């Protein structure tokens, strides 16, 4: 059996004044600070695009990345909306967190069925919200040695689809348009299950697509593949008319790695790569070269997300954040009229390639190929109308010529 070294991309705690920790030591979930915070060169993004959203971090201007991608345009109070299922491939997630518990994909056959029975005959018993492919059971929460440690998957899930308008914490671009399928593919025991087993991942890919996930979010990367894994990704991300077709949102590392790693390194047409954007619309230093294709810039620095107790929330940086934010943004756009009925290939061709990749909002040129001319900055401006817009959409000018108000006041820096 070949093991693939899997790595979270660029995740480190920021030691700065915006660390979200309660002075009393009480869990931050019950007392999340709502005052404006300052982190690195990032200043609060005020006023916010949607003052009616009551999540305190957003209201205080601390969710700079949400308005940077025009995330409020993906929000809707329409009850009839059918969210897009986003599969989160990571170390599991604390699904009882206040930002996640109401945002989960639910396998209705198992929810209505009997405990201990494979009610939908898919080979997985009691798979309510996903599956633990490490321990081969339905418990997708971090367990064993993973408890009490930083949960990468919890943070990523919240950046995709944190619950909006629950009066606390954060919101995300996919809050109204995404539902989270949690797939635990790595654990915490060194040398035993903290490495990505290709056979395990092939099973997880098969599960996700068969159970209806249309976006597969990978805030991680690896450098050695296998023929079986290559075939699985080709089926999902490239083969025409594939019944398993889905969009793969892949992280591009920013720690100076010479190549992007998989799945970003695959040349397939349904791969959308998240290019980490830091200070002043610049591509994060050390970002690995990515193949030519659907490469969209998304925020990476000074990002608040959900964390295990007792913290509740924490601030992180890195291209992992960019990937989750982009996955949530795509889900929010895809679930919105008039795009909700588009197939995977129609959405990729008409929206991602046809419109998002052609935005006049671009990063500054990078220091090396293929970033010489910058990359398109991901946003939801395809949803802008005369009645409802966002600041970044009202100032659609190339960032090399002028800076709009939001860009001037929301410059984060990736600290390395």
C-alpha positions, 0 to 999 in steps of 0.5 A: 500500500502506498501512502501519500503525504497530505499536508494542510496548506499554509495554516499557522496561528497569527500572533497579532492583536486579533487573536480571538481568545476570551480574556476570562478563559471562557469558551469564545462561542459564548462571548465572541468579541464584536468590537472591531479588530486589527490584524497585521496591516488589515483594518476592519472593512466598514461599512459592510455590504449587508448591514442586516446580517447580524453575525457580530464578526461581520457587523464589526467589519472583521470578515473582510474576506466576505465583502472582498469576494462580494459574498453578500450577493450570495445571501438570500432569505428564499426558503425554496432555495436548494443549496449545493452540497460541498464535500469537505475532505479533511480531518473531520469537523466538530459538527456540533459547533454553533456555526456548523450544526445547522449547515450540514448535508443530511442523508435523509434515508438514514435520518428517517431510518433505523440506527445500526441499519444501512437504510439506503443500501450504499454500504455505509451504516448511519452515514448521516452527515458524511463518513469517517474513512480513517476509522470506517465509521459514521463519526466525522468529529475529531476523535482520539488524539485529534481531540484538543488539537487544532481542527483544520476541517472545522475551520475550513467547513466554517469558511465554506458555510458558517451559519448566517444570522445566528447572532454570533460569530461569523458568516461565509459566502456559502452560508445560504447556498452550501451544505457541508458533507464531512469526509474524514480522510486523515487522522492524528496518529503519526505515521498511522493515519495522518498520511493520506492513503490513496485507496481511502481517498478513492473510496471517499471520492466515490462516496461524495459523488454518489451521494450528490456532492457537486463541489469537492473542497481540498484544502490540502495537497500531496505529491505522490499519486497512484493510478487508481487515484488519477483515474478517479480524479479524471472521471470526476474532473475531466471526462465528458458526461461523467455521472460522477462530474463535480468541481474540484476546488484545489489549494495551491500552497504558498510556502515555497514548494516547487510545485503545486501538488495534487489535486491542483497539479491535475490539468483537468477542466473541472479543477478550480485552483485557489490562488492565495491573495494577501496584502494589497491584492498581491499573490501570497509570497512563496505561492507554488506555480499552478498549471494554466487553467481556472486559477482564481485569487481568494483571500488568505490572511487574517481569517476568522473561523470556527475552532474546537472548544474551548476557543470556539474561534481562531484567526488563521492564514494561508492558502487553505483559507483561500480554498474554503472561501472559494468553495463556499463562494462557488456554492453560493453563486451556483445555488442562486437564480439563474444558475441553480439549474445548471449542470456541472459543465454548464456552470464551469463553462458559463460562469467560472470560465465564461464570467468569473475568469474574465473579471477586470478585478485582478491581482497585482502581477506575481514575481514568476510564471505563471503569475506574471500578469496576475490572476482574476480575483474571485467574486460574486459580481455575476449576481450583481443587479441595479437593485443589489450590488457590492462595493467591489462590483461597483468599481470593476477596474483593474487593480493595477490602475486604481484601488477601490475603497474596499481594497484600500481598507482591507489589505491583509498580509501573509506573515511568513 
